């Protein structure tokens, strides 16, 4: 069963009567199979799942795509209902506030900033972005009071920021990171992929291929990291890479000399669209 709520008051009324533990999936809507995989996992673990669809103005900077970000609520609800047919005894409450004031009333003048993680990589290119993310997720956690929350690892830095926020604020919530879902040829699913022309989409396949090549070069061996870095330096001659970096998978530190697991984070600029991808590599 799927219930759509458009106001915080309605959400509070439903949540206050719920005695079972709750799973939570926060999204900005325009759903694809990546989002659906999060909901599917949540439905396997909880009798009731809360699912938010909210394009958060706080995480968009000036001249970013807030106004053109796709809003497809009817289509999104259809996708959710289709999935829930496989879980006939489960409940999904979809919170899609009709106005940002529902989430951020004037009485709630909050700003959450996770120091360190929020100002590197994506945070350096998009100042304030992760403050906006942390603030809205904190607010949604306040409303949903979940036991677990599910995040896709395509936005790997975001996942680490949220995990750190929960740890720092001692929130009793398990943060579950879910694998990247890809198109058949390897492109990571993203709501922004629809901005791409067929030619751009074809070119963008180089992102996942590059990550595979770097992973192959490393071959899980610490001794190969310098060779991989040389390879990355060659690739960065292409100015369309916003960044392509190896970092510690726990801290995002640039010092990976003792890391047991690293993450390779990539952002490629395709016209006006920035495409994010990453992969994790175990190091022996």
N, C-alpha and C positions, 0 to 999 in steps of 0.2 A: 504494500500500500504506500502511495506517495501523497504527501500533504504539502501543498505550497503555501507558505506564509510570506506576507509582504510588509508586515510591520513588526517592530521589536516587541510591542505590547502583546501581540498575538503569539510571538515566539516565547516570550516569558510565561504566558499562560500555559502553553503546552509543556514547556520545560519544567515548570514548577510541579507539574503532576507526574512527571516521569521518575520512576524509582529504579529503573534498570540502568546499568552502565551504558554509556553512549560512546559510539565511535564518531569521528568528525572528519569531513573532507572539505577544506576551504578551496574555492576556485574563483576565477573571474568570469566563468561561463564560456560560451562558444566551445562547448565540450567536444573532445575527440577521444580516441580510445585510450590515450594516456590517462585522462581524468577518469574514464570508466573503469580502468584497471584499479585505481585507488578505491573507488566505490565498491567494486567487486570484492576486493580484499577486506574492506571494512564490513561488508555484509556477511562474509564468512566467519567473522569474529564477534559480531554484535547483533543482538535482536533488533536494535534500533540505531539508525545512523542519521546524523544531522549533516546536511550538505549545503554549503553556502555558495551563492552565485552573486558576486558583488565586484563591480569594476571600481577598485579603490583609488580615488583621486589622489590620495596622499603619496602613492608610490610612483606617480608620473611626474617628471620634471617639466619645466617650460619647453615648448616645442617638441614634446614627445606625443605619442599617439593616443592619448586619453579619449579624445572626441571621436576618433575613427575606430577605436578598438571594437571588434564585432560584438554586438549584443543580440543574442539569439535565444531568448528565454523559452519560447514555445518549442523550438527544435531541441533545446537542452532537456526540457521536461520529457519529451517523447523518448529521448535516448535513455533517460533514467528509468522511465516506466518500462521500456523494453527489457532492460537488465533485470528489473525487479520481478519480472515474470518467472525468472529462474529461482527467485527467493520468495515464494508466495506467503510465507509466514513472517517475513521481516517487514520492518517499517522504515521509510525514509522521510524525513522532514526536510524540505528544501526551503531555506531562508534566502529570499531574493528581495532585499529591501528596495522599496520603490523610490527611495531618496537617500542620499548619503547622510542626511540628518538623522535617519533611523539608527545608523551605526555610530555616528559622531554627533550626538546632540550638543548644543552649546554648553550644557552643564558638565560635559565630559571633555575637559581640556587636557587630554593626555598626549604625551609623546614618549615613545620607548626607543632607546638607542642602545644597541649592543656594541660596545666599544671594541676597536681592533678589527674584528671580522667585517664590520660594516663599511670600512673606509678603503679597503684594498680592491683590486680587480674591478668588478662591476661597480662597487661603491665609489671607486676613484673616478670612473667614467660618468657615473650617474649619482652625483652627490645628493645625499638625503633619501635615495631610493630605499635603502634597507631600513632606515628609520620609519618610512611609510609602511613597509612590509611588516616590521616588528610591531608597530602601533596597531595596525588593523588586526593582525593575528592575535595579539594580546586581548584586544577588545572582543574579538569573536570567541576566544577561549573563555572570557568572562561570561559571555552570553550562553555558550553551549555547555560549559562545564564538562568537557569530554574526559573519558579515561584514556583514549588513544586518539591521535590525529595523524593523518596520512598525507605525505608530501612526495611529489615526484622528484627523482634525483637529477632530472635534466637541469633544474635550477639548483645545482649542488651547493653553491655558496649560500643561497637562501635557506636551504635545509640546515646547514651548519649554524646560520644566524638564529634560526628558530630554536634549534636544539640548545644552543648556548643561552638564549633568553629564558627558556624553561628551567634550565639548570640554575642560572643566576637568581631567578625569582622564586626558586623552589616550588614551582608549580607541579602538582602531582599528575602529570600528563606524559604518557609514553609517545615519543615522536617516532613514527615509522617511515623510513625512507624506502620508496618503491622504484624498481628499475625503470630506465628509460624505455618507452615504447617507440619503435621505429617503423617507418614505411618500409616496404619490401626491399628497396634499394639502399636503405641505411639512414636516410634523413630522419633526425629526431622529430617526433610529432610536436607541433606547436600551433597555437591558434594563429600565430603571425605568418605561418607558411602560406596562407591564402593570399598574402600580399605579393607573392612571388609570381613572375611570369614563367611560362614553361621553360624558357631558356635559363632563367635564373635558378629555377628549381634543379635543373640538370647540373648546372655549375656547382650548386651548393652541396652536391654529393661528395665533393672533395673534403668536406669537414670530417665526416665519419671515416672516410678512407685515410685521411691524415692521422687521426687518432689511432687507427689500427696499425699504421706504419710505425708510428712512434712506439706503440706498445710492443710491436714485433722487434724493434731495434733494442728496446730495454731487455726483453726476454726474461723478465723477473730478476735480473742480475744487477746488483749495485754497481759493479764494474762498468756496466754499459751506459750509466746515466750521463757521463760526459759526452759520449758519442751521440746520445739522443739529443743533448743540448745543442751540439754542433749542427745536427740535422734541423732542429727547430730554428736556429739562427738563420739557416739558409732559407727556410720556408717563409720567415718573417720579411723577406725582401718583397713579398707580395703585400702592398699597403692595405689591402682589404682585411687583413687580420687586425682586429682591435687588440686582441692579445691571444697568445698561444703559450701557455706556461705549465711547467711542472711544479706542483706544490705538495706539501705534506697534507694527506687526506683528512687528518684530524684537526689541524690548526690553520691550514693554508699558509704556513710558514714557507718562505723561499728556501730556507735551509733544509734540504732533503737528504743530507749526508748520513743521517741515522734513521730515516723514516722506514717503517715496516710496510707502509702502504702510501703510495702517492696518488694524486689525482692530476690528470692532464686536462686543463680547462681551456676551452676555445670559444672565441666569439669572432664570427666572420661577418663583415659588412656586405650585404647584397643590396645594392641600391640604397634605399632609405631604411631597409629592414636589417636588424641585427639578429643573427642566428647563433644561439648558444648550444654548446654540446660539451660533453666531458666523458672521461672514462677513468676507472680506478685500476691501479696496477700494484699487485703484491711484489715486495722487494725482499730478496733473500740475501 
